[in-house]
Amino acid sequence: MTSHARVLLALARAPNARLRSVAAACEITERTVQIVIGDLEQAGYLERHRVGRRNEYILHLDQPLRHPAEAGLSVRALVELAVVGGGCSDSVLRGSPSDDGRPPARSASTR
């Protein structure tokens, strides 16, 4: 999986995550995460909004995947396969955090 796909999925799981957390989850540097987020934002796959001192990332799930091998598939298909299939709640599909501003909790059985 590419760094772009890994970062996109990490943000689907935790839309309020810090760059450091995303980097650790994706096993890449914080600088690479910063570049990838910029690429994804420029390509229209996500929006970045400032909430206090942090960023919140909103995914555009109906954007088509660009690679010819995935022609006809949207970001939603990738997220549903990787995130929802991995035990996360439906709130990631809406691109919204839980009520307390933190990403949706995962149950102990899916860790």
ROZAVEX-955241 format. One record per atom (N, C-alpha, C, O): residue in one letter; x, y, z. Coordinates in steps of 0.001 Angstrom, whole numbers, padded with zeros to 6 digits, always signed. Example, Ala and Ser with C-alpha at 12.3 -4.5 7.8 and 13.67 -1.06 7.14 Angstrom:
REM residues 2
A+013190-005690+007800
A+012300-004500+007800
A+013200-003300+007800
A+014236-003319+008465
S+012850-002250+007080
S+013670-001060+007140
S+012900+000030+007870
S+013409+001138+008039
END
This chain:
REM residues 111
M+000849-001167+000000
M+000000+000000+000000
M+000901+001238+000000
M+001956+001241+000634
T+000491+002266-000698
T+001293+003488-000767
T+001196+004294+000523
T+000297+004084+001337
S+002129+005212+000694
S+002085+006113+001855
S+000815+006953+001826
S+000234+007248+002870
H+000388+007338+000625
H-000832+008142+000503
H-002046+007356+001008
H-002873+007901+001739
A-002155+006103+000630
A-003279+005277+001081
A-003205+005047+002584
A-004228+005097+003268
R-002009+004797+003105
R-001851+004583+004545
R-002268+005813+005350
R-002964+005691+006359
V-001845+006992+004905
V-002197+008231+005603
V-003700+008468+005511
V-004326+008840+006504
L-004283+008260+004345
L-005723+008433+004161
L-006500+007535+005116
L-007467+007978+005736
L-006090+006289+005238
L-006779+005355+006134
L-006554+005715+007598
L-007468+005583+008412
A-005362+006163+007940
A-005098+006582+009320
A-005992+007762+009696
A-006498+007826+010816
L-006186+008693+008767
L-007057+009843+009032
L-008525+009439+009050
L-009329+010074+009732
A-008884+008410+008322
A-010266+007903+008382
A-010535+007321+009767
A-011630+007471+010308
R-009536+006663+010330
R-009682+006069+011667
R-009688+007129+012760
R-010384+006982+013765
A-008915+008194+012571
A-008763+009217+013608
A-008653+010589+012952
A-007544+011075+012730
P-009783+011223+012638
P-009775+012490+011909
P-009128+013652+012651
P-008815+014670+012033
N-008921+013530+013947
N-008278+014583+014735
N-006852+014226+015116
N-006262+014892+015967
A-006292+013209+014518
A-004966+012729+014898
A-003895+013767+014619
A-003995+014550+013675
R-002882+013758+015446
R-001718+014608+015221
R-000808+013933+014212
R-000847+012715+014037
L+000017+014743+013547
L+000943+014202+012549
L+001816+013102+013147
L+002099+012106+012482
R+002241+013275+014384
R+003092+012293+015042
R+002390+010941+015147
R+003006+009900+014921
S+001111+010957+015487
S+000343+009711+015607
S+000155+009047+014251
S+000268+007828+014124
V-000130+009854+013245
V-000303+009321+011883
V+001012+008715+011401
V+001029+007634+010813
A+002119+009425+011658
A+003435+008926+011246
A+003742+007595+011911
A+004236+006673+011261
A+003455+007489+013194
A+003714+006238+013916
A+002847+005109+013377
A+003321+003986+013200
A+001576+005407+013116
A+000664+004377+012604
A+001068+003901+011214
A+000891+002730+010875
C+001613+004816+010410
C+001980+004489+009029
C+003438+004057+008890
C+003865+003611+007825
E+004194+004192+009974
E+005621+003866+009983
E+006400+004671+008945
E+007227+004135+008207
I+006108+005992+008911
I+006827+006932+008061
I+007143+008164+008906
I+006661+008273+010033
T+007936+009085+008386
T+008304+010271+009154
T+007165+011289+009187
T+006267+011280+008345
E+007236+012170+010196
E+006236+013236+010287
E+006293+014139+009061
E+005260+014599+008576
R+007497+014391+008562
R+007640+015238+007372
R+006973+014595+006167
R+006340+015287+005369
T+007106+013285+006025
T+006452+012588+004917
T+004939+012681+005058
T+004236+012881+004068
V+004432+012539+006281
V+002985+012678+006512
V+002529+014072+006111
V+001486+014228+005475
Q+003297+015074+006477
Q+002955+016456+006135
Q+002871+016636+004616
Q+001938+017265+004115
I+003834+016089+003891
I+003841+016186+002430
I+002657+015433+001837
I+001987+015938+000935
V+002395+014224+002341
V+001295+013405+001828
V-000047+014086+002077
V-000907+014088+001196
I-000240+014662+003259
I-001495+015369+003546
I-001669+016538+002583
I-002772+016784+002095
G-000597+017250+002312
G-000664+018341+001328
G-001052+017832-000049
G-001868+018445-000737
D-000458+016697-000455
D-000809+016089-001743
D-002279+015698-001789
D-002973+015976-002767
L-002755+015046-000717
L-004142+014586-000672
L-005119+015753-000664
L-006187+015688-001272
E-004742+016815+000029
E-005598+018007+000066
E-005640+018672-001311
E-006709+019064-001777
Q-004498+018798-001952
Q-004431+019418-003278
Q-005199+018597-004312
Q-005789+019158-005234
A-005196+017275-004164
A-005894+016400-005106
A-007393+016306-004811
A-008135+015692-005577
G-007842+016907-003711
G-009269+016922-003395
G-009763+015727-002598
G-010969+015498-002514
Y-008851+014963-002011
Y-009257+013788-001228
Y-009613+014136+000211
Y-010311+013368+000873
L-009145+015278+000706
L-009471+015672+002070
L-009400+017175+002216
L-008821+017878+001388
E-010009+017651+003301
E-009944+019058+003700
E-009381+019103+005102
E-009616+018209+005915
R-008639+020153+005369
R-008044+020353+006691
R-008708+021567+007318
R-008746+022635+006707
H-009232+021420+008532
H-009863+022524+009253
H-009194+022664+010605
H-008924+021674+011285
R-008934+023883+010981
R-008326+024169+012272
R-009411+024146+013340
R-010440+024806+013199
V-009182+023386+014408
V-010095+023323+015551
V-009229+023563+016785
V-008548+022659+017268
G-009268+024797+017285
G-008384+025152+018391
G-006941+025099+017917
G-006572+025773+016955
R-006128+024299+018592
R-004714+024170+018228
R-004453+022956+017348
R-003303+022665+017019
R-005485+022263+016975
R-005323+021027+016195
R-006021+021141+014851
R-006790+022069+014600
N-005733+020182+014006
N-006424+020078+012718
N-007431+018947+012772
N-007231+017950+013467
E-008506+019110+012039
E-009483+018045+011822
E-009494+017800+010323
E-009519+018743+009532
Y-009476+016549+009942
Y-009416+016187+008529
Y-010750+015587+008119
Y-011264+014676+008768
I-011298+016107+007039
I-012563+015610+006509
I-012274+014980+005159
I-011782+015641+004244
L-012582+013706+005044
L-012318+012977+003809
L-013452+013170+002821
L-014622+013220+003201
H-013097+013276+001557
H-014086+013338+000477
H-014194+011923-000088
H-013459+011535-000997
L-015121+011176+000472
L-015210+009747+000209
L-015701+009394-001189
L-015511+008263-001636
D-016318+010319-001874
D-016839+009999-003207
D-015851+010317-004328
D-016174+010155-005505
Q-014661+010765-003970
Q-013620+010994-004969
Q-013181+009652-005562
Q-013031+008676-004828
P-012977+009593-006864
P-012511+008333-007463
P-011024+008130-007189
P-010261+009092-007105
L-010626+006880-007052
L-009211+006561-006940
L-008567+006793-008296
L-009190+006534-009325
R-007336+007273-008317
R-006716+007720-009570
R-006055+006625-010387
R-005986+006729-011612
H-005579+005598-009749
H-004818+004576-010484
H-005739+003788-011408
H-006844+003427-011003
P-005311+003512-012642
P-006152+002772-013598
P-006592+001395-013092
P-007649+000905-013488
A-005802+000772-012232
A-006170-000546-011703
A-007395-000462-010803
A-008101-001453-010618
E-007651+000720-010242
E-008815+000909-009370
E-009887+001752-010047
E-010692+002392-009370
A-009903+001758-011362
A-010891+002550-012100
A-012300+002182-011647
A-012644+001004-011548
G-013099+003188-011376
G-014480+002958-010969
G-014657+002832-009469
G-015793+002790-008996
L-013571+002770-008696
L-013683+002680-007240
L-013492+004060-006625
L-012753+004894-007148
S-014170+004283-005507
S-014040+005560-004809
S-013220+005368-003536
S-012910+004245-003137
V-012880+006485-002914
V-012191+006452-001629
V-013048+005701-000618
V-012524+004990+000240
R-014355+005858-000719
R-015275+005173+000201
R-015056+003660+000182
R-015070+003022+001234
A-014856+003089-000991
A-014643+001644-001093
A-013376+001226-000354
A-013361+000204+000332
L-012322+002011-000493
L-011071+001722+000194
L-011243+001829+001703
L-010797+000957+002449
V-011888+002895+002147
V-012091+003111+003578
V-012991+002027+004170
V-012709+001508+005249
E-014064+001688+003474
E-014949+000636+003982
E-014222-000691+004100
E-014410-001421+005073
L-013409-001000+003135
L-012666-002253+003155
L-011671-002286+004312
L-011611-003263+005058
A-010900-001226+004458
A-009816-001222+005440
A-010241-000798+006838
A-009799-001393+007821
V-011084+000212+006945
V-011416+000759+008256
V-012630+000079+008864
V-012555-000427+009984
V-013726+000058+008162
V-014936-000563+008695
V-014727-002061+008847
V-015146-002648+009845
G-014090-002675+007878
G-013775-004094+007989
G-012836-004372+009141
G-012786-005492+009651
G-012076-003339+009563
G-011137-003468+010669
G-011750-003172+012015
G-011043-003170+013022
G-013065-002920+012063
G-013737-002781+013349
G-014000-001359+013802
G-014395-001170+014953
C-013805-000346+012968
C-014103+001024+013372
C-015578+001316+013154
C-016259+000633+012389
S-016051+002339+013837
S-017468+002678+013755
S-017793+003436+012477
S-016894+003866+011754
D-019085+003597+012204
D-019539+004294+011006
D-019206+005777+011020
D-019261+006415+009969
S-018861+006352+012170
S-018591+007789+012192
S-017387+008145+011338
S-017276+009290+010898
V-016478+007206+011088
V-015350+007527+010205
V-015838+007746+008784
V-015226+008509+008037
L-016914+007101+008400
L-017440+007275+007053
L-018089+008638+006877
L-018199+009134+005756
R-018515+009241+007966
R-019064+010593+007890
R-017961+011622+008043
R-018191+012814+007840
G-016745+011168+008406
G-015634+012079+008584
G-015746+012919+009833
G-015173+014006+009902
S-016492+012424+010847
S-016662+013210+012056
S-016134+012462+013270
S-016236+011237+013343
P-015566+013204+014232
P-015083+012576+015450
P-016231+012287+016388
P-017375+012645+016110
S-015931+011643+017493
S-016951+011379+018503
S-017333+012696+019180
S-016716+013727+018909
D-018335+012678+020050
D-018838+013885+020688
D-017787+014643+021483
D-017861+015868+021574
D-016823+013960+022055
D-015824+014627+022886
D-014627+015116+022080
D-013642+015570+022663
G-014691+015031+020738
G-013626+015538+019899
G-012521+014548+019616
G-011593+014841+018863
R-012617+013366+020222
R-011617+012347+019963
R-012117+011401+018897
R-013325+011315+018675
P-011226+010688+018229
P-011665+009722+017215
P-012471+008613+017850
P-012368+008389+019056
P-013282+007904+017055
P-014093+006826+017594
P-013227+005749+018254
P-012164+005391+017745
A-013695+005248+019380
A-012951+004195+020076
A-013122+002874+019384
A-014164+002596+018791
R-012096+002063+019462
R-012153+000717+018892
R-012375-000255+020030
R-011879-000052+021138
S-013117-001307+019756
S-013354-002285+020816
S-012095-003111+021035
S-011254-003220+020143
A-011970-003686+022212
A-010773-004447+022570
A-010590-005652+021674
A-009459-006099+021477
S-011661-006192+021124
S-011552-007398+020298
S-010943-007126+018924
S-010565-008070+018231
T-010838-005852+018511
T-010304-005552+017188
T-008886-005022+017224
T-008334-004674+016180
R-008286-004953+018393
R-006916-004414+018497
R-005894-005431+018158
R-004698-005142+018195
END
